[in-house]
């Protein structure tokens, strides 16, 4: 009787073992597919990022010097000369800066809207930056003391420059929406372009000394989808492959 029970359970155990192996193979195959897919997506992303940077270099390298502009490593396009951009303390675009934007922006948007780049574009940040200098003119306001009047000189300077930098970046976006060659892109631009005023929070130093002139600038930044996360995944994958090759 006991022998019969053992005969009965042996095939069942074999069946369970077989099923476990099937499930294991399915799981391994699925994980392998996910890994390959993730790696491919990351590689495509990094390649698109490099291609976008190269496209910007090829398009604007001949114009940057005459615009008093530069293309940074993170694809930020920085317009440097404050005298070219705005009058002191003003948010009104100078005629020269308007002409630069009329030339620059349609070409810039055309690149970003290419099929191989557009899916990765989350935001186009227009950033206004100022120096830390501000000639305060509101300190002697009569009547009840306001929160502004209670501030230190440094605080007042920061707030005044914050307001100015916000107004300047908004003026750039406003002007961009009126450029004739960009009318067909307006809906997309309203979805992607943002105006950001950063006051004097990101001053630029030259030879270890803060440069008031270089700190007064306008920057165009391309924000890509999952930039930092995807780059980290790619770096980890590259490190893993190098370790495997070294074994």
Helices and strands as residue ranges (DSSP letters): H 2-60, E 69-71, E 77-79, H 82-85, H 95-112, H 115-118, E 121-129, H 147-150, H 153-176, G 180-185, H 186-192, E 193-197, E 205-206, E 209-210, H 212-215, E 217-224, H 227-246
